[in-house]
Amino acid sequence: MKNNLVVQSNDLILATYTMQKTDKELMLACISQIDSRPNAPEVTRQTEFIVSIDHIKALFFGKKSKNEQNIYRDLEDASNRLYEVDITIDLEDNKTLRTRLISSIVFDPENNQIVLTFAEKILPYLTQLKANFTKYRLLEIGELSSIHSIRMYELIVMWTNQFQYSKEFTIEEFKHVMSVQSKYKQFGQLKTRVIETAINDINENTNYRVSVEYIKKGRGKGYKGLKLKFHKKTLEKIADKNGLTEEKIKAIVDNVQFMRDYNDHPSLSYQGKMDTDTFKREMMVIIQREPESFNRKNKALEIYLAPIKQG
């Protein structure tokens, strides 16, 4: 758990399951122990993941005090719920995988810890990942207060990695992606308890800015959908009322002075430093993942939009 890096297949990010916040935190504390790189040691259904009270306190409670006995009780409860969790993953060719998440639990109250193993069918979504995955530091979600906030945060990280800065849904599509299909029959409940709670939580406690527009059915007929807009807070100055767009990022990476200033950026591959097209392609990703790394010569990223005529 040294780096607390959570890496999951995008298929798992989009999977359908029901959890409480503590269950999700326990799941992520285990995932953060996995080295997901293709050349990493193999993880099997026998591989054990130890989660202790000290780990949970450090990751999710910070300076907030909580009785250790209560934390262990919560870990036990979360473990038992995780053992019952069904995960549904959409596969190719209209197939669907339904699997357990956890295959075994060892409770160890003497050492204030529990030991979990993952179910075999879930491991391909956590290990040996080469493409189509999402990663973030566990501490990034440590202050979030609800399962809906954590789920929305994961989705936003995934979408921005795909150069998407907004997503539009029908109400039913949104409920599906947030795994609340059978809940919140009234739109007012969904708006208050899920959408606005998660957005306010993310805006206050993470490095992302999220806003929402509600789409009406017609005059006096309620709402049929919503549109989320999101970007990293360090990109605020190149966002506008329409949010952040791929076109603005592309305008920056096409700027000749930007290429001169950052052709040796440490996150560029060797090919990215040698080839203009590769530079631009890689920088599209680096800017939205690491905007804080673009501060050379006190030039903010918005400076590179100056020569671009804004329509």
N, C-alpha and C positions, 0 to 999 in steps of 0.2 A: 504493500500500500504506500510505498515511498512517494510515488509521483501522483497518486490518486487520480489517474487518468482512466476515464470510462470510455470504452470503445465498443460500439454495437453496430451490427449490420442494420442498414436502413429498413430491411424487412422486419426486424424486431422492433425498431422504433415505431413502425406503422402497425404493428400487431395489435390485436384486440385482447384486452384482459382487464380484470377488475382488481384493484389493490387499494389499500389504504396508504397514507403517506409513509408510515413507519415501515410497512412491507417493502415499499419501493426503495427506501433508504437502505434497508438491509440487502436487497438485491444489488443495488449499485455498489455498496461496500464490498461485496464479493466480486463483482465484475471488475472493479478497480484493481484487483489483485492479479488480473490476467494480462499477460503480454500477448496481444492479439496479432503481432506481426507474423508474416508468413514463415519466417525462419525461427520463430520462437519455440521453446520446448512444448511438446504436445500436452494438451489438456484432455483428460478423459473423464468418464463418469466416476472414476475412483479418486480423482484429484480433489483434495479437501481444501475448503476455504474457511479460515478461522476469522471470526468477528468477535472482538472483545468489547467490553464496556468502555475501555479507554479509547478504542478506535472510534466508536460511535460518538462519545463525548467530544473528541477532537474534531470530528468531521461535521457534526450536525448540531451541536449545542454551543460551541464556541465558549464565550464568556458566561453564557447562561448556566446557572447552577441547576442540577437535577440530582436527586437521590439515586445512588448507584443501584440500590435494591429495586427501585422503580424502573431504571433503565433495563436491568436484566429481565424483569417481569415483562416489559414491553418487547424486548428481544424474543423472549419465549413465545409471546402472543403472535408477533409478526412472523416468526418461523413457522408456527403451526398454520397460519393463514397462507403463507407462501407455499406450503406443502400441498395445499388444496387448490392452488391457482391453476386454471386452464389458460393456455395461450393459443390463440388462433392466428395463423400466419397464411396470407394469401400466397399461393405458388403459381408457377406458370401453367398454361393450358387449363385454366379454370379449376385447378386443384386447390385444396385447402389442407393445411397441416394443423392438427390439434394435438397439443402436447402439454405435459406437465413442465413446470419450471425446475422444481427441486426433486431430486430422487431420494435424498436421505438427510436426516438431521441428527447430530449428537449434541445433547444438552450437557453442559459442563459447569454447573453452578459453583463448584469449588474453585475454579479458575476464572469465574466471571466471563465465560465465553461460550459461544456455540460454534459448531463445525457443520458446514453444509456441503453437499455435492450437487452439481447440476445434472439434470436429466440429459440423456445421451442425445436426444433429438434437438435440444436447444444449443448444444455446443458449436455447431457450424455457424451460428449467428454471433458467436462471441470470440472465436479463435481462428487463426490462420486467415485473417481478412486481408484481401488484396485490393478490393475496390468496393464502392457503394457502401461506405460505412460512415458513421458520425462519431466524433470524439469531443470530449470536453473534460475539464478538471472538476472533480467531485466538489471541491470547495466553491465552485461557481454557483451551485444550487443549494449550498448549505444553509442559507437564510430563507429559502422559500418555505411558505407556510402550508401549502396544500398539495395533494397529489395532482390536481389539475394544473397548478403552476409548473410543477416539474415536467409533466407531460408536454405542456405547451412549449416550455423552454427547449426540450429535446427536439421537438418538431421544428422550431424556429432555427436552431443551430443546423439541422439537416437541410432545411430549405435554403438558407443563406449559402451553405456550401455548394448548392446547386444553382447559384446565381439568381435565386428568387428572393425578392424583397417584399412580396405581397402574395396573398392566397385568398381566393374567393370560394365560398362554400354555400350550398343550401343549408338549411338548419339541420336536416338529417345527415348530410355529409359531415358537418362539423361534429355532431354528436357521435358519429361513428369514429372519426379520427381521434376524438377525445375519450373514446370508450365509455360513453354514458348513454348508449342507445336506449336503454330501458328506464332512464331516469329523467327528471325535469320535464314533465309533460307540458307544463306551462312555459312559454318563452320567457316570461319575466323571471322565473326561477333560474333558467339556464343563463340568462344575462347577468343576474346578480351573483349567483353562487359559483358559476364556472368562468364565464367570459371576463367579466370585469374584475373579479377576484384575482384571476390568473394574470391579467394584464397589469393591474396595479402592483401586484407582488413582484412581477418580473421587472417592471420599470423602477421600482424602489430598491430592489435587492440584487440586480444583476447588471451586466455590462451591455444589455440590449434595451432598445426603446421600441415599444409596441403601441399601436393605435388601432382602432376598429371603426368601421363604418357599417351601419345596419341597412339592409336592403329591404325596402317595403314591397308588399304584394301589390298595393294600390292604395288609394286614398281610403283611410279608415278600415283597412283590411289586415292590419298587423304586418309582421315581418316574414320574409321567405328565405333570407340568407344574411350573410355578413362577409366583410372583407377585412382581413388582417393586414397591416403594414408593419414592417419591422426592419431594424438595422442596428448595428453596434453604435453605442453612444458616441464613440470617437469619430463616427462618420456623420454626426449631426449637421455639420456645416455644409455638406454636399447633398443633403436631403432637402426636400421642400415639401409643400403641402401634399404632393403626390407621393411622398416617401422617397426612398432611394431606388434608382433604376439601374439596370445593367448598362444602359447607354451612357450614364455619367461615369461609371467605372471604366468603360471602354474608352471614353474621351480622355481620361487621365492616362491610361496605359499607352494611348496613341500619341501622347504629347512628347515631342522630341526631347525637351528639357527633362521631363520625368525619366525618360530612358537613360539620359546621360547621368542623372543624379543617382539612379538606383540600379545600374547594370551590374553592380557587385553586391546586391542585397544578399545577406547570409542565407535566406531561405530559398534562393534560386538554385536550381540544379546547374551542373556544369554546362549542359546544353542550353539552359535558359540564359546563361551569361554570354554564350557564344552566338546564339541565333535569335534574330529579332522576333520571329513568329512565336517561338517557344517562350521567349521573354514575356510577350504580351499575354499568352495563354496562362502561364504560371502566375503572372502578376494579378490577373483577374481573380484568382483564388487567394493569393497572399494578402491583397488589400482588404478583402472582407474578413479574412481570418485574423490578420495581424495589423490592423490599421494603426495601432499605437507605435509600430516600428518605423513609420514614415515621418520622421521629424528632422531629417538632415538639413543643416544650414538654416534651422528655424523656419523651414518652408512647410506649411501645412498642405494637406492634399488638395484643398480647394484652390490653391494657387495655380495648380496645373489645369484648372478649368478656365482660367482667365482668358486665354486666347481662343477658347471655343465660344462661338456665337450661340447664346442661349435663345431658344425660340419661345 
